Amino acid sequence: MLSDAHMHLDGSQPEELREFVQEAKRRGVALMVGASMDLESAAETIAIGEAHDVVCPAVGIHPWNAILVDDVVYNKLRELASRKGVVALSEVGLDFARNPGTIEVQKQAFAEHVRLAKELALPMIIHCRDAHAEMMEILKQYKASGIGGAIHGFSGDDAMLRDWLDLGFYISVGRAITRPEMANLQEVVKRIPPDRLLIETDSSPRARPDGTRVQPAAVREVAERLAELKGLTAEAIGDITLANLKRLLKIG
């Protein structure tokens, strides 16, 4: 069986959403983590999780949408994250490449997400672009090794991989490793311990600007490429990463 540790379901029409989830199940995806982009999409993703047993909702404000997390916002986040079925805080983190003008707001918001993760004992699934040093500083300051989590869409080097592993985090790899031009990343991925590995698609039922849609079923391509890199079968990669995701999320 397969799992998708990171994808998005909000903003979809009910019929396309139903077909999207059912197709994933037909293709062997047994567990999907639906990430949020803001408070509104968090509430929507929770409702989707209630309607579809294969979907586990996660709550968070994406760094692209970063706002100052004051007491009002923090309490709303806590209320959403405390709802039945919520398994993680996501998609949270830092992205200095896309929105360099909001760096300080991003850092404050992320620190508050880390504080909430500690308060509720929820793991975090983290977005990080061009902000690795600042990310490590915040995570170490808040002793995030005791929280647990995963770095989503990992694309770093060996030093970055070691930083995440030293924190006790899982490493979630996506479709980038299937691209021929990503040879350097493929070499780094070979060194991820099997018991710390996750796979994902970052997919959504919504069409991309070019009209294409990425399905959770594409996680099989990730599993197949990982199998080649690690000398395992795709079925073994699927079983390992599904077990790892369940362990991270503390679900049976």
Backbone torsions as a table, in degrees:
resi	resn	phi	psi	omega
1	MET	NA	158.9	-176.8
2	LEU	-117.1	163.9	174.2
3	SER	-139.9	156.5	176.4
4	ASP	-125.6	105.3	-172.5
5	ALA	-76.2	-8.0	-177.7
6	HIS	-160.7	116.0	175.4
7	MET	-158.9	174.8	-175.4
8	HIS	-127.5	138.1	-178.2
9	LEU	-123.5	-14.5	-175.6
10	ASP	-70.6	158.5	177.8
11	GLY	79.1	11.7	-177.4
12	SER	-98.2	155.0	170.9
13	GLN	-77.1	146.1	-175.1
14	PRO	-53.6	-41.3	-177.0
15	GLU	-70.7	-43.0	179.1
16	GLU	-67.6	-33.4	176.9
17	LEU	-64.6	-46.1	-179.8
18	ARG	-59.7	-46.0	-179.7
19	GLU	-64.5	-38.7	179.7
20	PHE	-60.3	-49.2	-179.0
21	VAL	-68.4	-43.1	-178.7
22	GLN	-64.7	-38.7	177.6
23	GLU	-64.5	-39.1	176.6
24	ALA	-60.7	-44.9	179.5
25	LYS	-64.3	-40.7	179.2
26	ARG	-61.8	-30.5	-177.4
27	ARG	-95.1	14.1	170.6
28	GLY	92.1	12.8	176.8
29	VAL	-86.2	110.6	-173.3
30	ALA	-92.7	-15.6	-176.3
31	LEU	-154.0	130.5	177.8
32	MET	-131.6	138.0	175.0
33	VAL	-102.3	116.4	178.5
34	GLY	-89.6	115.4	-178.6
35	ALA	-88.9	154.6	179.4
36	SER	-106.5	160.7	177.6
37	MET	-111.3	-24.2	-178.1
38	ASP	-164.6	-174.2	-176.6
39	LEU	-64.1	-40.8	-178.7
40	GLU	-64.5	-46.8	-179.4
41	SER	-69.9	-26.5	175.8
42	ALA	-62.7	-46.5	178.4
43	ALA	-62.2	-40.0	179.6
44	GLU	-65.6	-42.2	-178.7
45	THR	-66.4	-36.4	175.9
46	ILE	-61.7	-43.9	179.2
47	ALA	-62.8	-38.1	177.9
48	ILE	-64.8	-40.5	177.6
49	GLY	-62.3	-35.6	178.1
50	GLU	-67.2	-29.1	-176.8
51	ALA	-89.9	-19.6	-175.2
52	HIS	-131.3	113.5	-172.2
53	ASP	-67.0	-19.6	-179.1
54	VAL	-82.1	-11.3	-176.1
55	VAL	-100.1	125.7	173.1
56	CYS	-107.3	118.3	-176.6
57	PRO	-80.7	148.2	174.1
58	ALA	-128.2	151.8	-171.8
59	VAL	-120.5	137.5	175.3
60	GLY	171.5	168.7	176.5
61	ILE	-109.7	117.1	-178.3
62	HIS	-64.0	145.2	179.4
63	PRO	-61.3	-24.0	174.8
64	TRP	-64.7	-26.5	-178.6
65	ASN	-109.5	23.0	-171.7
66	ALA	-56.9	134.6	173.1
67	ILE	-132.2	161.4	176.3
68	LEU	-64.9	123.8	-179.8
69	VAL	-90.9	90.6	176.2
70	ASP	-87.1	-172.1	-176.9
71	ASP	-61.5	-37.3	-179.5
72	VAL	-64.4	-48.2	-179.5
73	VAL	-66.7	-41.9	-179.9
74	TYR	-60.1	-43.9	-179.1
75	ASN	-66.4	-35.0	176.3
76	LYS	-67.9	-43.2	175.6
77	LEU	-59.1	-44.3	-179.7
78	ARG	-63.1	-40.3	179.4
79	GLU	-63.0	-44.5	179.3
80	LEU	-66.3	-45.3	-176.8
81	ALA	-68.5	-18.7	-179.6
82	SER	-87.7	-4.2	-177.6
83	ARG	-71.7	152.3	-179.2
84	LYS	-56.9	133.7	176.1
85	GLY	95.6	-18.4	179.6
86	VAL	-70.7	129.2	-171.6
87	VAL	-112.6	-12.9	-174.8
88	ALA	-164.4	168.7	168.0
89	LEU	-100.5	120.4	-177.8
90	SER	-170.2	140.5	12.4
91	GLU	-103.1	118.1	-176.1
92	VAL	-124.6	158.8	177.3
93	GLY	149.5	-150.0	-177.3
94	LEU	-134.0	139.4	175.7
95	ASP	-142.8	93.6	-179.0
96	PHE	-84.9	-11.8	179.4
97	ALA	-75.4	-44.0	-175.0
98	ARG	-82.7	-42.4	-174.9
99	ASN	-128.9	67.8	-178.0
100	PRO	-63.7	-19.5	-179.6
101	GLY	-76.8	-8.6	-178.3
102	THR	-114.3	22.4	-173.9
103	ILE	-54.1	-48.9	-175.8
104	GLU	-68.2	-37.4	176.3
105	VAL	-64.9	-42.7	178.0
106	GLN	-59.1	-45.1	-178.1
107	LYS	-63.6	-41.9	178.6
108	GLN	-65.3	-44.5	-179.1
109	ALA	-64.4	-42.3	-179.9
110	PHE	-65.4	-42.0	177.9
111	ALA	-58.8	-37.7	178.5
112	GLU	-70.3	-34.3	174.0
113	HIS	-64.2	-40.1	178.1
114	VAL	-64.0	-41.9	177.7
115	ARG	-60.7	-41.3	178.9
116	LEU	-66.9	-39.5	178.0
117	ALA	-59.5	-40.6	177.6
118	LYS	-66.9	-41.9	-178.0
119	GLU	-62.6	-41.2	-174.8
120	LEU	-99.0	-1.2	-178.7
121	ALA	56.9	46.2	177.6
122	LEU	-111.0	138.7	174.4
123	PRO	-70.7	163.6	177.9
124	MET	-117.2	140.3	171.1
125	ILE	-112.8	114.4	-159.2
126	ILE	-109.5	138.9	173.2
127	HIS	-100.6	129.9	178.5
128	CYS	-145.0	120.6	176.1
129	ARG	-135.2	124.3	178.0
130	ASP	53.3	35.5	-177.2
131	ALA	-148.0	28.1	-172.8
132	HIS	-61.4	-46.2	-177.6
133	ALA	-63.0	-43.9	179.2
134	GLU	-66.3	-37.4	177.2
135	MET	-60.9	-48.5	-179.5
136	MET	-62.4	-38.0	180.0
137	GLU	-60.5	-46.2	-179.6
138	ILE	-67.6	-44.8	-177.7
139	LEU	-63.8	-39.8	178.7
140	LYS	-71.0	-37.7	178.2
141	GLN	-59.0	-39.9	-178.3
142	TYR	-94.3	9.9	177.6
143	LYS	53.4	52.7	-175.0
144	ALA	-68.5	-14.0	177.2
145	SER	-61.5	-22.0	177.2
146	GLY	-86.4	-4.7	-179.1
147	ILE	-95.5	-50.0	-176.8
148	GLY	91.8	153.4	179.3
149	GLY	167.3	-166.0	-179.1
150	ALA	-145.9	149.4	170.8
151	ILE	-93.6	120.1	-176.3
152	HIS	-85.3	142.6	177.5
153	GLY	58.2	45.4	-175.6
154	PHE	-57.1	132.7	178.9
155	SER	-142.5	23.8	-173.2
156	GLY	-91.1	-171.6	179.9
157	ASP	-100.0	-172.7	-177.0
158	ASP	-63.2	-38.2	-179.5
159	ALA	-65.0	-42.5	177.7
160	MET	-65.2	-41.4	177.1
161	LEU	-57.6	-44.7	-179.4
162	ARG	-63.3	-38.9	178.1
163	ASP	-59.0	-45.8	-179.3
164	TRP	-67.2	-41.5	179.6
165	LEU	-65.2	-38.7	179.6
166	ASP	-64.0	-27.5	176.3
167	LEU	-79.4	-8.0	-177.6
168	GLY	84.5	14.3	-177.2
169	PHE	-85.4	157.7	172.3
170	TYR	-86.5	158.2	-178.7
171	ILE	-116.3	113.8	-178.5
172	SER	-100.2	121.1	-178.9
173	VAL	-111.6	146.1	-175.2
174	GLY	-121.6	-155.8	-171.8
175	ARG	-67.4	-14.2	178.7
176	ALA	-57.3	-32.2	-176.3
177	ILE	-72.7	-10.1	178.2
178	THR	-86.3	-6.0	-175.0
179	ARG	-91.2	132.6	-177.3
180	PRO	-57.5	-32.8	-177.0
181	GLU	-74.5	-4.7	-178.0
182	MET	-99.4	40.0	-177.1
183	ALA	-60.6	-39.0	-179.9
184	ASN	-63.2	-44.3	177.8
185	LEU	-63.0	-39.4	179.6
186	GLN	-60.2	-37.4	178.2
187	GLU	-66.9	-41.5	179.0
188	VAL	-65.2	-41.7	-177.7
189	VAL	-60.3	-30.6	177.4
190	LYS	-57.6	-25.4	-174.6
191	ARG	-97.2	7.5	173.5
192	ILE	-76.6	123.9	177.4
193	PRO	-59.2	138.1	-178.4
194	PRO	-54.8	-34.3	-177.3
195	ASP	-80.0	4.7	177.6
196	ARG	-123.6	17.5	-171.8
197	LEU	-103.8	135.7	172.2
198	LEU	-129.9	159.7	176.3
199	ILE	-127.7	153.4	-173.9
200	GLU	-155.4	169.1	175.6
201	THR	-120.7	-23.1	-172.0
202	ASP	56.1	35.7	-174.3
203	SER	-87.1	171.2	179.2
204	SER	-158.6	145.8	174.0
205	PRO	-65.0	-21.4	-178.4
206	ARG	-72.7	141.8	178.9
207	ALA	-67.8	143.1	173.6
208	ARG	-77.3	169.2	-178.5
209	PRO	-54.2	-29.8	179.6
210	ASP	-87.1	4.5	177.4
211	GLY	90.9	-7.4	-179.2
212	THR	-83.5	158.8	175.3
213	ARG	-126.6	138.5	175.6
214	VAL	-102.5	128.7	-177.9
215	GLN	-100.4	153.0	172.9
216	PRO	-57.9	-26.4	178.0
217	ALA	-58.4	-21.9	178.0
218	ALA	-64.8	-10.6	177.4
219	VAL	-64.7	-23.0	175.9
220	ARG	-62.8	-36.8	177.7
221	GLU	-63.5	-38.0	177.5
222	VAL	-64.8	-45.0	-179.8
223	ALA	-62.2	-40.2	-179.3
224	GLU	-66.5	-40.7	179.0
225	ARG	-69.1	-39.4	176.2
226	LEU	-61.6	-39.6	179.1
227	ALA	-59.9	-41.6	177.9
228	GLU	-63.8	-42.7	-177.1
229	LEU	-69.1	-33.0	-173.7
230	LYS	-105.2	0.8	178.0
231	GLY	69.5	34.1	178.5
232	LEU	-122.2	176.4	173.3
233	THR	-89.3	157.6	176.5
234	ALA	-61.9	-34.5	178.6
235	GLU	-64.5	-40.5	178.6
236	ALA	-65.0	-43.2	177.3
237	ILE	-60.1	-43.6	178.4
238	GLY	-59.2	-46.7	-178.4
239	ASP	-65.9	-42.2	-179.0
240	ILE	-63.7	-48.4	-174.9
241	THR	-72.7	-30.8	174.5
242	LEU	-65.8	-44.3	178.3
243	ALA	-63.5	-39.7	179.4
244	ASN	-64.0	-43.0	-179.0
245	LEU	-64.4	-41.9	177.4
246	LYS	-62.1	-39.0	178.9
247	ARG	-66.8	-42.3	178.1
248	LEU	-60.2	-43.7	-174.6
249	LEU	-86.3	-4.0	179.1
250	LYS	59.1	47.2	176.8
251	ILE	-122.9	153.5	-177.1
252	GLY	-80.5	NA	NA
